[in-house]
Amino acid sequence: MRDFKVSFPVPALPGADELRSIGVPVLALIAGKSIVHDAGKAAARARTLRDSTVEIWPEASHAINGEYPERLAERVHAFLDGVHEHRQG
């Protein structure tokens, strides 16, 4: 981050009420070694969602999708299968 310069203002985070109003299931896979965010704080915030599955992947960096593409795809598929089964049942 020392070589990165933000040119635009950082967008405001949604408030707690806005997060709780989200009505769809959310899978949050959070990189534990990201230099962009605090994984613990991000996970705590994601857990305020009504229907959330939150995982911190401690060994992952902010490039989680490039580092673990197969694992990520498997996890997303499993999550979506669970959502589909829940909605069918």
trRosetta pair geometry for C-beta under 8 A, 3 or more apart (Angstrom, degrees):
i j d omega theta_ij theta_ji phi_ij phi_ji
1 4 5.2 -65 -147 38 49 116
1 35 5.2 -153 -25 138 109 118
1 36 7.1 154 -79 -87 120 59
6 10 6.7 -11 -178 -61 156 84
13 45 7.7 -64 -174 -158 138 148
14 18 3.8 -117 180 95 109 135
14 19 5.5 138 107 -54 116 77
15 18 4.8 99 55 8 71 103
15 19 7.1 -133 102 -5 38 88
16 19 5.7 -54 -148 36 33 111
16 20 6.3 28 156 -16 66 107
16 48 5.8 -87 -140 170 84 150
17 20 5.8 -56 -145 40 31 109
17 21 6.3 35 154 -27 64 108
18 21 5.7 -56 -150 30 31 115
18 22 7.6 47 150 -37 59 88
19 22 6.2 -37 -168 1 40 112
19 45 7.3 -132 -108 174 163 79
19 48 5.0 53 113 102 139 109
19 49 5.5 -97 170 -82 94 66
20 48 6.4 -73 -65 153 82 90
20 49 7.1 -174 -96 -128 39 33
20 50 5.8 91 -157 -52 60 91
22 26 6.8 32 125 -41 139 128
22 49 5.7 -37 63 -140 123 100
22 50 6.6 -168 74 19 72 101
23 50 7.0 -1 -109 52 42 144
23 51 7.8 42 -169 17 34 121
24 51 7.2 -120 127 67 24 122
25 51 4.5 -76 -102 126 64 118
25 52 7.4 159 -163 -90 58 33
25 53 7.4 23 180 -3 100 98
25 79 7.6 -176 133 172 125 101
25 83 5.0 -153 47 -108 152 119
25 86 8.0 102 -55 60 149 147
26 46 7.1 -141 118 -166 130 96
26 49 5.1 -28 36 139 137 165
26 51 6.7 126 14 92 75 70
26 52 4.6 -21 69 -110 101 81
26 53 7.2 -171 94 30 54 64
27 52 7.7 159 -87 -159 24 63
27 53 5.0 -13 -112 67 69 105
27 55 8.0 -6 -172 12 82 102
27 75 7.3 161 176 140 141 98
27 76 6.6 167 85 -113 156 64
27 79 4.4 -2 -74 -152 145 165
28 42 7.6 -163 168 146 131 96
28 43 7.2 163 112 -116 128 60
28 46 4.0 -73 28 -161 173 153
28 49 7.9 144 -25 15 127 141
28 52 6.2 3 2 -168 111 113
28 53 7.1 174 27 87 68 52
28 54 4.6 -5 64 -114 110 75
28 55 7.2 169 91 29 63 58
29 55 5.5 -8 -115 67 65 100
29 57 6.2 22 -178 -16 91 116
29 60 8.0 13 154 59 98 167
29 64 6.5 174 123 150 109 152
29 72 6.6 163 104 -126 170 91
29 75 6.5 95 -83 110 138 149
30 34 7.7 -89 176 -1 73 132
30 37 7.6 -92 -159 93 105 132
30 39 5.1 137 139 -145 117 85
30 42 5.0 161 -135 102 139 125
30 43 5.4 -129 31 -68 159 87
30 46 7.1 -154 -50 -2 128 151
30 54 6.9 12 -6 -170 118 87
30 55 6.9 178 25 91 77 48
30 56 4.9 -37 76 -106 103 65
30 57 6.9 170 77 17 45 73
31 34 4.1 99 91 -45 115 103
31 37 7.8 109 62 54 90 104
31 39 6.6 -120 93 -94 44 114
31 56 7.9 -2 110 -157 6 68
31 57 6.1 -32 -111 65 44 96
31 60 4.1 -110 -128 110 82 99
31 61 5.6 13 -177 140 138 13
31 62 5.4 -167 65 -83 159 34
31 63 7.8 87 -104 36 156 35
31 64 4.5 -140 -74 -58 108 116
32 39 4.7 9 -119 -77 49 172
32 56 5.0 85 -76 167 96 100
32 57 5.8 -135 -8 91 98 43
32 58 3.6 -25 41 -128 172 37
32 59 6.6 38 52 -3 121 23
32 60 6.0 98 24 48 77 73
33 39 7.9 9 -25 -40 25 136
33 58 7.1 70 -35 168 87 47
33 59 6.7 -7 -12 -174 125 22
33 60 6.2 -180 31 87 93 34
33 61 4.8 -52 92 -89 102 62
34 37 5.2 14 99 42 133 78
34 39 6.5 131 30 -63 101 93
34 60 7.6 1 -48 113 83 79
34 61 5.9 119 -88 -172 52 49
34 62 4.0 92 -130 -68 95 81
34 64 7.9 -42 -69 -39 107 104
35 61 7.5 0 -7 -158 83 96
35 62 6.4 -73 33 -22 69 124
36 62 4.9 78 6 -99 119 140
37 41 7.3 -133 172 69 90 102
37 42 4.9 52 150 -52 134 132
37 62 7.8 123 16 -99 88 103
38 41 4.1 50 89 20 113 114
38 42 6.4 165 82 -16 57 86
39 42 5.7 -57 -142 39 30 111
39 43 6.1 29 159 -19 66 107
39 56 5.0 91 167 -136 122 121
39 58 7.8 137 126 -107 170 55
40 43 5.9 -56 -146 36 27 109
40 44 6.4 27 155 -18 63 106
40 56 7.5 1 -78 -86 49 154
41 44 5.7 -53 -147 36 31 112
41 45 6.3 31 155 -18 65 107
42 45 5.8 -57 -150 38 30 111
42 46 6.3 29 153 -19 65 108
43 46 5.6 -54 -144 38 32 111
43 47 6.3 35 155 -25 64 105
43 54 5.1 128 -152 160 82 129
43 56 5.3 -51 -68 -57 141 107
44 47 5.8 -54 -151 30 29 114
44 48 7.6 40 149 -30 57 94
45 48 6.0 -46 -168 12 39 114
46 49 6.0 -27 -179 0 53 114
46 52 5.6 175 155 -178 82 152
46 54 4.6 138 103 -104 122 126
47 52 6.0 -153 -116 81 36 136
47 54 5.2 -81 -70 6 80 153
48 52 7.9 40 56 7 32 147
49 52 3.8 96 72 -46 115 123
53 79 6.2 -156 56 -123 149 114
55 75 7.6 -102 41 -162 154 144
57 60 3.9 39 103 2 116 125
57 64 6.4 115 59 -133 138 120
57 68 7.0 -111 177 17 160 162
60 63 7.9 -144 -178 71 83 53
60 64 4.3 42 175 -109 133 91
60 67 5.8 165 -134 76 82 142
60 68 6.2 -64 -101 -2 116 130
61 64 6.8 -163 72 -58 44 62
61 67 6.4 119 36 -35 86 150
63 66 4.5 -39 167 45 102 113
63 67 5.5 106 105 -26 88 100
64 67 5.8 -63 -138 42 27 108
64 68 6.0 -34 -177 36 66 105
64 72 6.7 119 142 -81 93 132
65 68 7.4 -77 -123 61 17 67
65 69 6.2 50 175 -93 59 73
65 72 5.8 -73 -118 41 61 177
66 69 6.7 2 -130 -52 22 99
68 71 4.1 -44 176 49 107 117
68 72 5.2 116 108 -29 89 94
69 72 5.8 -59 -142 39 26 111
69 73 6.2 26 160 -20 64 108
70 73 5.8 -55 -147 36 29 110
70 74 6.3 29 155 -18 64 106
71 74 5.8 -55 -149 36 30 111
71 75 6.3 28 154 -19 65 108
72 75 5.8 -57 -147 37 30 110
72 76 6.3 28 156 -17 66 107
73 76 5.9 -55 -145 38 30 109
73 77 6.2 30 156 -18 64 108
74 77 5.8 -57 -148 38 28 111
74 78 6.3 28 155 -18 64 108
75 78 5.8 -54 -147 37 30 111
75 79 6.3 32 153 -20 64 106
76 79 5.6 -54 -148 36 31 113
76 80 6.2 27 156 -15 66 108
77 80 5.9 -58 -145 40 29 107
77 81 6.2 33 155 -22 65 106
78 81 5.7 -52 -146 35 30 113
78 82 6.5 31 153 -19 62 106
79 82 5.7 -59 -155 36 30 112
79 83 6.5 29 151 -18 66 104
80 83 5.5 -49 -145 35 36 112
80 84 6.2 38 154 -20 66 105
81 84 5.7 -55 -148 37 30 112
81 85 6.3 30 154 -18 65 106
82 85 5.7 -52 -143 37 30 110
82 86 6.2 32 156 -21 64 107
83 86 5.7 -56 -148 36 29 113
83 87 6.3 24 155 -15 64 109
84 87 5.9 -59 -148 39 28 108
84 88 6.3 26 154 -19 64 109
85 88 5.7 -58 -145 37 30 110
85 89 6.1 17 161 -13 66 114
86 89 6.2 -63 -142 41 25 103
